[in-house]
Amino acid sequence: MQREIVNEKNIFDANGKLNCAGYSREPNFVFDKSLCKNRFTLTERDSYLIVGGGAAIYLSVAEKGINSEVTAVIVDLHTGEQDFRTLKKYMSLGKLSMPASSKNGDVTFTDTRVGMNFSNTALNRYIRCEFVDFYKEKTLYINLELKENPCDSLNVLIPAKGNQKSFFLKRFLPYMRASGVVRCGGAEYNLNKEDSFAYLDWQRYSLSEKSCYHALYANTEISGRQFALCLAGGVGDTSEGSENCFFLDGKMHKFATVKAMGKEERPDKPWKFTAGSSAMELTFRPSIKSGKLLCVTTGGKTLVFGELYGFIKQIDTEKLYLDAVPAHMEFTII
């Protein structure tokens, strides 16, 4: 049974073992990195997905053990043009000082070619980036403001099976509005808060075994109502807390179990998701623009952009129909 954590709780005890497992609507899991016993396998990742101005923008900064990396992806949703790059910094040895909380703290990655900064104030987040020779000699420039809205977020702590010191901790914060400019080579994308959406995917994990992780995300409006979706699996023991949920008008609704059907090796093919006897039936269909599949693989992660069709129905919600709702899927080995 899914277990909701309603108060702040340290995820580790003094011996570095997990104190709890479950999910929360607020960032109630307190992550004290000094108590983590698997520091050389610890991954700390802050990622943003922003859609607006005719583009989908994925940005990520990660510290993976003793190394670090930065990833940027720009997909033109009209032409299908795809620009992307992952740069790695070896033996960085924790110098990024990734924040222990998703609520505050800055992230900065600098190298000879790239400077990327995620900063955070009370209700606003800022993304600034300049990436020289980003892709095919293009320079990438980003200056964005993300406005948070008061709403639930998905916070989940998933233990590894059979290992009390291995874990997967995540916060999915949807409903942010984006404004600013993104330039890549000769292309310019102007984003405004009326029709641009963003979310934060904040992850901290140390796993004893490699896992094939897949996730489906949506973050948009349907008939003027705020809607977001996170369906993910492949990691750890999810009996007390999983990532499977959707959001409607700021409130999170959990799924007990979700069945996902698709082939990771065929990103051009649809995926189907079902829950309960009639709680959800969704089909994700990858998009093709100008003859190009909207699919990017970089930094060990595959991103596929497409649309959702079907319905969702919970006990406390009306049946919600999804017809060509923008969404994307992620596949990675973690």
C-alpha positions as MATLAB code, in Angstrom:
seq = 'MQREIVNEKNIFDANGKLNCAGYSREPNFVFDKSLCKNRFTLTERDSYLIVGGGAAIYLSVAEKGINSEVTAVIVDLHTGEQDFRTLKKYMSLGKLSMPASSKNGDVTFTDTRVGMNFSNTALNRYIRCEFVDFYKEKTLYINLELKENPCDSLNVLIPAKGNQKSFFLKRFLPYMRASGVVRCGGAEYNLNKEDSFAYLDWQRYSLSEKSCYHALYANTEISGRQFALCLAGGVGDTSEGSENCFFLDGKMHKFATVKAMGKEERPDKPWKFTAGSSAMELTFRPSIKSGKLLCVTTGGKTLVFGELYGFIKQIDTEKLYLDAVPAHMEFTII';
ca = [
       0.000    0.000    0.000;
       1.216    3.487   -0.846;
       2.360    5.359    2.280;
       1.979    9.129    2.483;
       4.551   11.039    4.547;
       2.883   14.159    5.949;
       5.695   15.614    8.105;
       9.384   16.285    7.530;
      11.482   13.178    8.018;
      15.205   12.420    7.726;
      15.732    9.759    5.115;
      18.817    8.317    6.908;
      19.405    7.217   10.463;
      22.813    7.695   12.152;
      24.101    4.514   10.486;
      23.165    5.613    6.987;
      20.195    3.243    6.706;
      16.886    4.448    5.315;
      14.395    5.644    7.917;
      11.335    5.530    5.712;
       9.843    4.929    2.304;
       6.807    6.496    0.704;
       5.590    9.629   -1.026;
       4.640   13.167   -0.042;
       2.839   16.144   -1.550;
       5.462   18.476   -0.073;
       9.276   18.135   -0.029;
       9.198   16.435    3.379;
      12.180   14.136    2.837;
      15.301   15.617    4.474;
      18.467   14.549    2.641;
      21.638   14.790    4.746;
      24.384   13.873    2.282;
      26.952   13.408    5.055;
      25.019   10.324    6.225;
      25.012    8.646    2.812;
      27.302    5.596    2.972;
      27.591    5.165   -0.803;
      29.161    8.490   -1.769;
      31.096    7.091   -4.750;
      27.887    5.784   -6.326;
      25.750    8.800   -5.366;
      24.150   10.668   -8.266;
      22.760   14.178   -7.753;
      20.838   15.571  -10.712;
      18.804   18.754  -11.284;
      16.875   18.761  -14.572;
      14.378   21.139  -16.153;
      12.064   20.596  -19.099;
      10.655   23.791  -20.607;
       8.171   23.946  -23.484;
       7.268   27.235  -25.161;
       7.982   29.512  -28.079;
       7.828   26.554  -30.438;
      10.610   24.607  -28.716;
      11.192   21.942  -26.079;
      14.267   22.613  -23.940;
      15.828   20.007  -21.640;
      18.641   21.084  -19.310;
      20.453   18.997  -16.724;
      23.405   19.320  -14.357;
      24.551   16.193  -12.548;
      27.251   15.014  -10.200;
      27.812   11.280  -10.567;
      30.242    9.972   -7.980;
      33.581   11.702   -8.631;
      32.534   13.026  -12.073;
      30.033   15.630  -13.278;
      28.221   16.500  -16.480;
      25.986   19.050  -18.144;
      23.371   18.328  -20.823;
      21.371   20.658  -23.055;
      18.769   19.658  -25.648;
      16.820   21.995  -27.941;
      14.075   20.518  -30.142;
      12.217   22.766  -32.602;
       8.628   21.509  -32.424;
       7.758   22.982  -35.839;
      10.719   21.953  -37.994;
      11.928   18.911  -36.071;
      15.452   20.356  -35.819;
      17.363   18.844  -32.871;
      20.456   20.304  -31.208;
      22.030   18.596  -28.199;
      25.249   18.075  -26.280;
      26.514   16.468  -23.074;
      29.847   17.572  -21.636;
      31.546   15.582  -18.900;
      34.039   16.763  -16.315;
      36.115   13.942  -14.884;
      37.456   13.867  -11.344;
      35.442   16.939  -10.325;
      35.246   15.343   -6.858;
      32.093   17.042   -5.598;
      33.099   20.581   -6.537;
      29.625   21.388   -7.888;
      28.301   21.256   -4.295;
      24.825   20.196   -5.402;
      22.155   21.431   -2.940;
      20.675   18.970   -0.461;
      17.187   20.433   -0.955;
      14.987   21.056   -3.988;
      13.546   24.144   -2.277;
      16.682   26.297   -2.334;
      20.318   26.386   -3.365;
      22.084   27.187   -6.631;
      23.690   24.866   -9.172;
      26.555   26.033  -11.396;
      28.566   24.113  -13.988;
      31.470   25.919  -15.642;
      34.047   24.792  -18.160;
      35.978   26.334  -21.033;
      32.959   25.944  -23.344;
      29.936   26.217  -21.103;
      28.558   28.073  -18.137;
      25.170   26.915  -16.851;
      23.501   28.203  -13.691;
      20.242   27.248  -11.967;
      19.370   29.733   -9.210;
      16.450   29.749   -6.820;
      14.652   32.420   -4.788;
      11.428   32.244   -2.789;
       9.015   31.739   -5.706;
      11.186   32.240   -8.782;
      13.861   30.146  -10.431;
      16.334   31.400  -13.021;
      18.240   29.561  -15.723;
      21.209   31.161  -17.446;
      23.492   29.454  -19.912;
      26.086   30.212  -22.561;
      27.376   27.188  -24.447;
      30.054   27.805  -27.109;
      30.313   25.309  -29.983;
      27.202   23.676  -28.625;
      26.158   21.727  -31.715;
      27.470   22.024  -35.280;
      29.431   25.150  -34.236;
      26.273   26.841  -32.908;
      26.356   28.884  -29.698;
      23.519   28.333  -27.227;
      22.286   31.235  -25.093;
      19.548   30.912  -22.458;
      18.060   33.478  -20.081;
      14.835   32.241  -18.466;
      12.723   32.982  -15.425;
      10.509   30.228  -14.022;
       7.586   31.253  -11.838;
       6.416   28.656   -9.318;
       2.722   28.205   -8.573;
       1.392   27.040   -5.201;
       0.474   23.405   -5.790;
       1.284   19.855   -4.804;
       4.477   18.228   -6.001;
       5.474   14.582   -6.144;
       8.128   13.690   -3.582;
       9.073   10.038   -3.331;
      11.671    7.917   -1.544;
      12.106    4.437   -3.016;
      14.445    1.923   -1.319;
      16.470   -0.564   -3.331;
      15.359   -4.161   -3.010;
      17.409   -5.949   -0.364;
      19.744   -3.047    0.434;
      18.914   -0.648    3.284;
      21.509    1.932    2.216;
      20.578    2.216   -1.470;
      17.765    4.545   -2.467;
      16.078    6.724   -5.094;
      14.846   10.157   -3.971;
      12.934   12.426   -6.341;
      10.888   15.591   -6.529;
       8.718   16.347   -9.557;
       7.592   19.980   -9.418;
       5.222   20.883  -12.280;
       3.156   23.949  -13.194;
       5.996   26.465  -13.446;
       5.566   29.226  -16.038;
       8.544   30.240  -18.148;
       9.513   33.564  -19.696;
      12.650   34.744  -21.440;
      14.695   33.910  -24.514;
      16.591   30.955  -25.933;
      18.949   31.381  -28.913;
      20.659   28.553  -30.739;
      22.652   29.517  -33.814;
      20.306   31.603  -35.965;
      17.140   30.381  -34.249;
      15.485   32.393  -31.463;
      12.660   31.225  -29.182;
      10.796   33.790  -27.108;
       8.900   32.338  -24.162;
       6.126   34.025  -22.185;
       4.224   32.980  -19.065;
       0.877   32.759  -20.836;
       1.686   29.645  -22.863;
       5.060   28.298  -21.680;
       5.387   25.501  -19.146;
       8.257   24.079  -17.119;
       8.915   21.446  -14.502;
      11.780   20.439  -12.212;
      12.941   16.825  -11.982;
      15.193   16.707   -8.878;
      16.886   13.373   -8.233;
      19.300   12.054   -5.611;
      20.062    8.340   -5.705;
      22.566    5.636   -4.921;
      21.633    2.211   -6.251;
      23.412   -1.095   -5.730;
      22.353   -2.434   -9.140;
      21.829   -0.852  -12.551;
      18.188   -0.284  -13.446;
      16.363    0.365  -16.722;
      14.401    3.503  -15.864;
      11.514    4.824  -17.950;
       9.281    7.834  -17.352;
       6.346    9.545  -19.061;
       5.769   13.243  -18.343;
       3.160   15.839  -19.280;
       2.878   19.414  -18.025;
       0.318   21.663  -19.719;
      -3.287   22.916  -19.710;
      -6.397   21.052  -20.799;
      -9.438   23.245  -21.466;
      -7.996   25.943  -19.194;
      -7.227   23.519  -16.355;
      -3.728   22.803  -15.077;
      -2.659   19.242  -15.828;
       0.540   17.308  -15.195;
       1.469   13.656  -15.246;
       4.351   11.500  -14.018;
       4.359    7.769  -14.708;
       7.711    6.128  -14.054;
       9.178    2.808  -13.051;
      12.059    0.387  -13.136;
      13.759    1.384   -9.873;
      13.639   -0.273   -6.446;
      10.794   -1.419   -4.216;
       7.751    0.758   -4.953;
       5.345   -1.043   -2.603;
       5.183    1.970   -0.230;
       5.791    4.778   -2.705;
       5.881    5.065   -6.491;
       6.164    7.958   -8.926;
       2.849    7.207  -10.633;
       0.453   10.144  -10.321;
      -1.294   12.972  -12.114;
      -2.091   16.547  -11.126;
      -5.273   18.483  -11.793;
      -5.664   22.131  -10.779;
      -2.758   21.867   -8.364;
      -3.821   18.699   -6.557;
      -1.955   15.404   -6.874;
      -3.798   12.108   -7.414;
      -1.877    8.844   -6.915;
      -2.110    5.557   -8.757;
      -1.546    2.381   -6.743;
      -0.190    0.430   -9.703;
       0.445    1.244  -13.355;
       1.156   -1.163  -16.189;
       3.415    0.186  -18.966;
       3.669   -1.610  -22.303;
       6.239   -0.658  -24.928;
       9.735   -1.327  -26.245;
      12.598    0.922  -25.145;
      14.633   -0.148  -28.171;
      11.896    1.187  -30.495;
      11.431    4.892  -29.666;
       9.360    5.303  -32.844;
       6.602    3.034  -31.519;
       3.707    3.925  -29.151;
       3.585    3.058  -25.450;
       0.410    2.146  -23.569;
      -0.315    2.790  -19.880;
      -3.181    1.354  -17.842;
      -4.199    1.493  -14.175;
      -6.897   -0.398  -12.292;
      -9.984   -1.678  -14.056;
     -10.904    1.722  -15.486;
      -8.695    4.340  -13.797;
      -6.511    5.088  -16.809;
      -5.977    4.120  -20.425;
      -3.346    6.215  -22.178;
      -1.387    5.870  -25.389;
       1.796    7.856  -26.001;
       2.532    8.388  -29.689;
       5.927    9.769  -30.773;
       5.826   12.821  -33.035;
       7.362   13.240  -36.476;
       8.018   16.726  -37.862;
       9.344   17.336  -41.376;
      10.106   13.644  -41.616;
      12.127   13.626  -38.368;
      11.275   11.579  -35.296;
      11.421   13.915  -32.286;
      13.915   11.744  -30.420;
      17.307   12.655  -28.930;
      19.880   10.409  -27.258;
      22.650   12.108  -25.288;
      24.439   11.567  -22.000;
      23.050    8.045  -21.734;
      19.443    9.299  -21.832;
      16.875    9.068  -24.636;
      14.136   11.712  -24.872;
      11.126   11.109  -27.110;
       8.575   13.872  -27.680;
       5.009   13.127  -28.673;
       1.341   13.256  -27.692;
      -1.025   11.501  -25.289;
      -4.437   10.056  -26.086;
      -6.950    8.381  -23.771;
      -8.515    9.084  -20.391;
      -7.854    9.251  -16.641;
     -10.479    8.723  -13.950;
     -10.040    8.645  -10.173;
     -12.669    8.268   -7.419;
     -12.535   11.977   -6.574;
     -12.239   13.305  -10.149;
     -14.402   13.301  -13.233;
     -13.201   11.386  -16.294;
     -10.549   13.507  -18.006;
     -10.036   12.956  -21.728;
      -6.639   13.537  -23.301;
      -6.556   14.242  -27.028;
      -3.142   15.125  -28.505;
      -1.818   16.383  -25.154;
       1.914   17.260  -25.422;
       4.101   14.801  -23.508;
       7.491   13.139  -23.618;
       9.180    9.953  -22.477;
      12.627    9.367  -21.012;
      14.691    6.183  -21.023;
      17.987    5.727  -19.200;
      20.141    3.254  -17.294;
      20.674    4.453  -13.716;
];
